[in-house]
């Protein structure tokens, strides 16, 4: 898990569950974070494309591999970008 910014001691943290999931599940949540009930979704590809692109380097290998498969991106090689080559994916 990574933080986008420094976290202060005692500060509440949150996670986007879609980052770590590929299965289609939803959970009705009544936590006080939003002050209203809302739905938590557990599937990476329900994120908008821009967030997928931002999150995928930090996603688990199984999510990265599915991202590459869905978007027909080749594994690291001479044609891969630097950030693709740095992914912790097992090719």
Secondary structure, DSSP 8 states (H G I E B T S, - for coil): ---SS---TT------GGGG--S--EEEE--TTSSS-EEEE--GGGS-HHHHHHHGGGS-HHHHHHHHHHTT---SSTTS-HHHHHS----
